[in-house]
Amino acid sequence: MWADPLGALPRTLARKVLRLLSLKDRTRCERVSKLWRSVAMEATRSETKPVWVYVIFRKNHCSGHEKMTVNISFDGPIFWNRQVAYIYCCSCHFEEHEGPLMAILGKFEQRVERMCLVDRPVDYPFLPDSMFSYMAKCMPKLQFIYLRELDLEKINRATVVELANHSTLKKVIVHGCRNYEVLEDFRNLPQLLVVRGEILGLKAMLGDFEEEQPGSSPASQSLSQSMSQSISETSDQPDTITVQVATGP
């Protein structure tokens, strides 16, 4: 009879073993059995590096837009202290992508500091209120939300209250979005910044949010520049580990 090698290890040791693997390999391990999935999820959640997440919606029919792709960046010293996740979805296939997207966010939710949801041009209101409520309730270290060219019609007042009461959230930037009035109507959301024009560089957009000293290191400056480019030019990404996520039956 086949013996499960992972099951023979103490749980703590099993987590340490799987933490040595990349996220891509850990995701593959989740398919072995319920035990492997459970230990792999625990290994991912036990990591401490902050995570910045970019969810980028695209509809280019020549780019395989019906597929969902996840890129986890570990490129160079600017990423040594954090992970940057680029998640490519499609608004017209969002019902198919929502489940896998939430499963991926579930791996990082305890460590996410920044969430950027980016679309172009403004599309129909495909993002449900539950997405924003999830960020408010399940991301305890969330500091920054950036929303670009999204229709925010489905956000309800109760969710805005949850965001306003988030203990670590410092900025909610709404850039070129539609139907964001519910955010403005609730005056107790001091983190809100509505931008109607263009943003000249991420650092100008963040203001004092980075809390960097005047003598900040070149690595920190490089990181800000890298983030700015990833928002405005999503085709230029660092070297990444790519995970294809199946959304079909």
C-alpha positions as CSV (number, residue, x, y, z in Angstrom):
1,M,0.0,0.0,0.0
2,W,1.3,3.5,-1.0
3,A,2.3,5.6,2.0
4,D,2.0,9.4,1.7
5,P,5.5,10.8,2.4
6,L,4.1,14.2,3.4
7,G,1.6,12.6,5.8
8,A,4.5,10.8,7.6
9,L,6.1,14.1,8.6
10,P,5.1,16.3,11.5
11,R,2.8,19.1,10.3
12,T,5.3,21.8,11.1
13,L,8.1,20.1,9.2
14,A,5.7,19.4,6.2
15,R,5.0,23.1,6.0
16,K,8.7,24.0,6.1
17,V,9.4,21.5,3.3
18,L,6.7,23.0,1.0
19,R,7.8,26.5,1.8
20,L,11.0,25.7,0.0
21,L,9.1,25.3,-3.2
22,S,8.0,28.1,-5.5
23,L,4.3,29.2,-5.6
24,K,4.0,27.5,-8.9
25,D,5.2,24.1,-7.5
26,R,3.1,24.5,-4.4
27,T,0.0,25.1,-6.5
28,R,0.8,21.8,-8.3
29,C,1.2,20.1,-5.0
30,E,-2.4,21.1,-4.1
31,R,-3.7,18.7,-6.7
32,V,-2.2,15.6,-5.1
33,S,-4.7,15.2,-2.3
34,K,-6.6,17.1,0.4
35,L,-3.7,16.8,2.8
36,W,-1.2,18.2,0.3
37,R,-3.6,21.0,-0.5
38,S,-4.1,21.8,3.2
39,V,-0.4,21.8,3.9
40,A,0.5,23.8,0.8
41,M,-2.1,26.5,1.7
42,E,-0.7,26.6,5.3
43,A,2.8,27.0,3.9
44,T,1.8,29.9,1.6
45,R,-0.1,31.7,4.4
46,S,2.8,31.3,6.8
47,E,5.0,33.4,4.7
48,T,5.7,36.9,5.9
49,K,6.7,38.9,2.8
50,P,4.3,41.8,2.0
51,V,2.4,41.3,-1.3
52,W,1.4,43.9,-3.9
53,V,-1.4,42.7,-6.2
54,Y,-2.3,44.1,-9.6
55,V,-5.4,42.7,-11.2
56,I,-5.4,43.8,-14.9
57,F,-8.4,43.3,-17.0
58,R,-7.9,43.0,-20.8
59,K,-10.1,42.3,-23.8
60,N,-7.6,42.0,-26.6
61,H,-8.9,39.0,-28.6
62,C,-5.4,38.3,-29.9
63,S,-4.0,37.9,-26.4
64,G,-5.8,34.9,-25.1
65,H,-8.0,37.2,-23.0
66,E,-10.3,34.3,-22.1
67,K,-7.5,32.7,-20.1
68,M,-6.4,33.9,-16.7
69,T,-2.7,34.3,-16.0
70,V,-0.8,34.9,-12.8
71,N,2.8,36.3,-12.7
72,I,4.6,36.4,-9.4
73,S,7.7,38.6,-9.6
74,F,11.0,38.0,-7.8
75,D,13.1,40.0,-10.1
76,G,16.2,41.8,-8.6
77,P,16.8,43.3,-5.2
78,I,13.8,45.7,-5.3
79,F,11.6,42.6,-4.8
80,W,13.6,40.9,-2.1
81,N,11.4,42.2,0.7
82,R,8.0,41.7,-1.1
83,Q,6.2,39.7,-3.7
84,V,4.4,41.4,-6.6
85,A,1.5,39.5,-8.2
86,Y,0.2,40.4,-11.6
87,I,-3.2,38.8,-12.3
88,Y,-4.5,39.1,-15.8
89,C,-8.3,38.6,-16.2
90,C,-11.0,39.5,-18.7
91,S,-14.1,41.5,-17.9
92,C,-16.2,39.7,-20.4
93,H,-15.2,36.4,-18.8
94,F,-15.3,37.6,-15.2
95,E,-17.9,35.1,-14.1
96,E,-15.5,32.3,-15.1
97,H,-12.4,34.0,-13.6
98,E,-14.0,35.2,-10.3
99,G,-13.6,31.8,-8.6
100,P,-9.9,31.2,-9.5
101,L,-9.2,34.9,-8.8
102,M,-10.6,34.7,-5.3
103,A,-8.7,31.4,-4.7
104,I,-5.4,33.1,-5.6
105,L,-6.2,36.2,-3.4
106,G,-6.9,33.7,-0.6
107,K,-3.3,32.6,-0.7
108,F,-2.1,36.1,-0.1
109,E,-4.9,37.8,1.8
110,Q,-3.1,38.0,5.2
111,R,-0.1,39.7,3.5
112,V,-1.6,42.0,0.9
113,E,-0.6,45.7,1.4
114,R,-1.6,47.1,-2.0
115,M,-4.4,46.2,-4.4
116,C,-4.6,47.8,-7.9
117,L,-7.6,47.0,-10.1
118,V,-7.0,48.3,-13.6
119,D,-9.2,48.3,-16.7
120,R,-9.2,50.3,-20.0
121,P,-11.5,51.5,-21.3
122,V,-14.3,51.8,-18.7
123,D,-16.5,48.7,-19.2
124,Y,-19.8,47.6,-17.8
125,P,-20.0,47.1,-13.9
126,F,-18.7,43.5,-13.8
127,L,-17.0,43.8,-10.4
128,P,-19.4,42.7,-7.7
129,D,-19.7,44.4,-4.3
130,S,-18.4,41.2,-2.7
131,M,-14.9,41.9,-4.2
132,F,-14.6,45.2,-2.3
133,S,-16.2,43.8,0.9
134,Y,-13.6,41.0,0.7
135,M,-10.8,43.5,0.6
136,A,-12.2,45.3,3.6
137,K,-12.8,42.2,5.7
138,C,-10.1,39.7,4.8
139,M,-7.0,41.8,4.1
140,P,-5.9,43.0,7.6
141,K,-2.7,44.7,6.3
142,L,-4.2,46.4,3.3
143,Q,-2.8,50.0,3.0
144,F,-3.5,51.2,-0.5
145,I,-6.3,50.6,-3.1
146,Y,-6.0,51.9,-6.6
147,L,-9.0,51.6,-9.0
148,R,-8.6,52.7,-12.6
149,E,-11.3,53.0,-15.3
150,L,-13.8,50.7,-13.6
151,D,-17.6,51.1,-13.3
152,L,-18.1,51.0,-9.5
153,E,-21.9,50.9,-9.7
154,K,-22.2,47.7,-7.6
155,I,-20.4,49.0,-4.5
156,N,-22.9,49.5,-1.7
157,R,-22.9,51.9,1.3
158,A,-22.2,49.1,3.8
159,T,-19.0,48.2,2.0
160,V,-17.9,51.8,2.0
161,V,-18.4,51.9,5.8
162,E,-16.2,48.7,6.1
163,L,-13.5,50.4,4.0
164,A,-13.7,53.5,6.1
165,N,-13.3,51.5,9.3
166,H,-10.3,49.5,8.0
167,S,-7.6,49.9,10.6
168,T,-4.6,50.1,8.2
169,L,-6.1,51.5,5.0
170,K,-4.4,54.8,4.1
171,K,-5.5,55.6,0.6
172,V,-8.3,54.7,-1.8
173,I,-7.5,56.2,-5.2
174,V,-10.3,56.3,-7.8
175,H,-8.8,57.2,-11.2
176,G,-11.1,57.8,-14.2
177,C,-13.8,55.5,-12.8
178,R,-17.6,55.7,-13.4
179,N,-20.4,55.6,-10.7
180,Y,-18.1,56.2,-7.8
181,E,-20.5,58.6,-6.1
182,V,-21.3,56.2,-3.2
183,L,-17.6,56.6,-2.2
184,E,-17.9,60.5,-2.2
185,D,-21.3,60.5,-0.5
186,F,-19.8,58.8,2.6
187,R,-17.8,61.6,4.2
188,N,-16.2,59.3,6.7
189,L,-13.9,57.8,4.1
190,P,-10.9,60.2,4.5
191,Q,-8.6,57.9,2.6
192,L,-10.5,58.7,-0.7
193,L,-8.8,60.5,-3.5
194,V,-10.7,61.0,-6.8
195,V,-8.5,61.6,-9.9
196,R,-10.1,62.7,-13.2
197,G,-7.0,63.6,-15.1
198,E,-3.7,61.8,-15.7
199,I,-1.3,60.8,-12.9
200,L,2.3,61.8,-13.5
201,G,4.2,59.1,-11.8
202,L,3.2,56.8,-8.9
203,K,5.2,58.7,-6.4
204,A,3.3,61.9,-7.1
205,M,0.1,60.0,-6.7
206,L,1.1,58.5,-3.3
207,G,2.4,61.7,-1.7
208,D,3.7,60.9,1.7
209,F,2.4,57.3,1.7
210,E,5.8,55.8,1.1
211,E,7.1,57.5,4.2
212,E,10.6,57.4,2.7
213,Q,13.4,59.7,4.0
214,P,15.0,62.2,1.6
215,G,18.0,59.9,1.3
216,S,16.0,56.9,0.2
217,S,18.0,54.1,-1.4
218,P,18.2,53.7,-5.2
219,A,16.4,50.3,-4.8
220,S,13.4,52.1,-3.2
221,Q,13.3,54.7,-6.0
222,S,13.6,51.9,-8.6
223,L,10.7,50.1,-7.0
224,S,8.5,53.2,-7.2
225,Q,9.4,53.6,-10.9
226,S,8.7,49.9,-11.5
227,M,5.3,50.2,-9.9
228,S,4.4,53.3,-11.9
229,Q,5.3,51.6,-15.2
230,S,3.3,48.5,-14.3
231,I,0.2,50.6,-13.9
232,S,0.6,52.7,-17.0
233,E,2.3,50.1,-19.3
234,T,1.1,46.7,-18.3
235,S,2.9,45.1,-21.3
236,D,6.3,45.8,-19.7
237,Q,6.7,43.3,-16.8
238,P,9.8,42.1,-14.9
239,D,11.0,38.5,-15.3
240,T,8.3,36.4,-13.7
241,I,7.2,33.0,-12.7
242,T,4.0,32.3,-14.7
243,V,1.1,30.1,-13.6
244,Q,-1.7,29.3,-16.0
245,V,-5.0,29.0,-14.3
246,A,-7.6,26.8,-15.9
247,T,-11.1,28.3,-15.8
248,G,-13.0,25.8,-17.9
249,P,-14.7,22.6,-16.9
